Amino acid sequence: MFFSSSNSNISDEKNLSNDPQDLRAEASLKRSLKEAFIFNNTYQADLLESINKKGKIISSQPQSQPPQLAEIQEEDGLLLQGLERSVGAIIKTSAISLYPNYYQDSTLKPSITLGLNSILDLSYKYSEAQSVLFTPDQWRKLRTSLAKKGNARSLDINPKVEKMLCRAESLAENDIIKASDYIYKCLYRKKSKLTQDEAFTLFAHAFITEFIAHNQYMFDKSIEKNEQDFIVKFWGPLLEKLVQNTGLRLRRGESSCSILPNRLRADVRVIYDRQEGQQHQEHDMMQMEVSRMHPPKQKFDFDHTKLLVETKDIIDSLESDIKREMSCFPFCGLEIFKYSLSHKFNTLYVNNQVDYDIIPSDVTNFQFMRSFCVTLVATRDEWMSCRKPTMNAKDNANVLYPSSTIKKLTKSDGLKKSPSWYPPRPNKRQSPSIYI
C-alpha cells in the first residue's frame, strides 16, 4: 500500500462544535470513561467536571499535563511476560492519555480510535501503530500467537473449465482482448452447465482482462481519479456478479448500518433482505470503505479504523453463543485488503489482515486472478454463513454493553463487550466539547 505525501492541515482551534457526530463522539467517550475505567479520585472528579461543562470552555490557556492515570481495569486477561497489566489495559490507557492531542497530531488518531474501542490491530505496520506500546519481542509474540491466516480453500472447478482458462492464458500472452473474448464466448456457451463458482471465475477472468485492455488510464498516476471511478467501473460489476442468485445485495453510497442506524456511514454495505410481516428488514453482512488509488495517509487511517469500528458493532450485536468474528474490505483504487476482526477476549477485539490482492496493469499469467477469485468466493461463503446469526441478533437497534456502575455481566452472557467510540470525520476542524 502506497500513500501520497500530502497531509491535510488540522486546525488547533479550541472552539466547541455542535455537530451531531462530534456530540455523539463526546457522549460515547464519556460513557466509556464512566463504564470501563477506574481512575484515582482526584482525577476522576476533575475529568467528569470538565466533561459535564456543556458548551463552556474551561480555559484558552494550554492545559497542564493531566495527573497520572490510575490503572485501568480491563478484563481481557491477555498478559505477556514483562507486563504488569493486560494488553487491553495498555492500549486503552495510551488512547486516553493521547486523546487531548487528537486534533493536533493526525498521526495519533489510529492509535486513539483503536484503543478507545479496545481493538488490538495486528495488521497496522506503520511507525505510529500500537506496536510502540510493547517491546519488539512482545509485539512479535502477539502477532504470532494471535495470527489468523486467510482461507486456504481452492476453487472447485471442473477440468473442462480449467482447460478453457489455460487456453485463454495462452492467448493473453499475445492478445489480451482475444483472450477476454474467448472466455466470454465460453461463458455464454456453457452457462447452463456451470456451477456458481465456475461462472463467477470465468466472468472475473474475462472482465479483468477486458478491463486491463481498455482502461489503461485507470493505472496512470498522472490522471486524476476518485473513489467512484473504481467502484463504478471495476469493483461494482465484480461484486454484483459475486452475489448474484444468493439473496444478498450491495448498497453503494454512504449509508448507516442497520445494526446501529445514524452512527458511522459505510461506502458499501453487503445486505441480506428479509420480509418480517409487513415490514422489510435489512441485515448487514459486511461493511466496505473505498478510496482512490494511493490515498493520503490520513484518509487511509480514517477509513481503516472506521471500518473496524463498524465491524465491531456488527459483532457486538450477535448472539453470545456463536463465533464472534467478521471480515471487512477496504478498497484503495485497485487494491483490496481483507481484514478479520474477532472478539477473542473479554472487552478486547483482535484484527488481522488475512488477504491482499492488487490488479496489475498487464497480464503475464492468470495466477493473480485465481488468488483473487479464491478471496472473493471465500468471502461470499462467509456472508452466506452469517445470515442466520445476523438475523438472530438480540437487538438490531441497540448494542448492549456492560453497565458501569457497576453491574457485572454474568457468565451466561458470554464475552464482555467494550463500548464503541465513533471517530469524527477527518475534515472536522473543531474539537468536540470535551477536554481530558
Secondary structure, DSSP 8 states (H G I E B T S, - for coil): ---BS--------------HHHHHHHHHHHHHHHHH----HHHHHHHHHHHH-TT----SS-------------------TT-SS-HHHHHHHHHHHHGGGTTT-GGGHHHHHHHHTTEEESS--STTSGGGGS-HHHHHHHHHHT------------HHHHHHHHHHHHHHTT-HHHHHHHHHHHHHHHGGG--HHHHHHHHHHHHHHHHHHH-GGGG-TTS---HHHHIIIIIHHHHHHHTTTTTEEEEEEEEE-SSSTTS-EEEEEEEEEEEETTEEEEEEEEEEEEE-SS-BHHHHHHHHHHHHHHHHHHHHHS-TTS--EEEEEEEETTEEEEEEEEEEETTEEEEEEEEEEE--SS-S-SHHHHHHHHHHHHHHHHHHHHHHHHHT-S-SS------TTT----GGG-S----------TT--S--S---
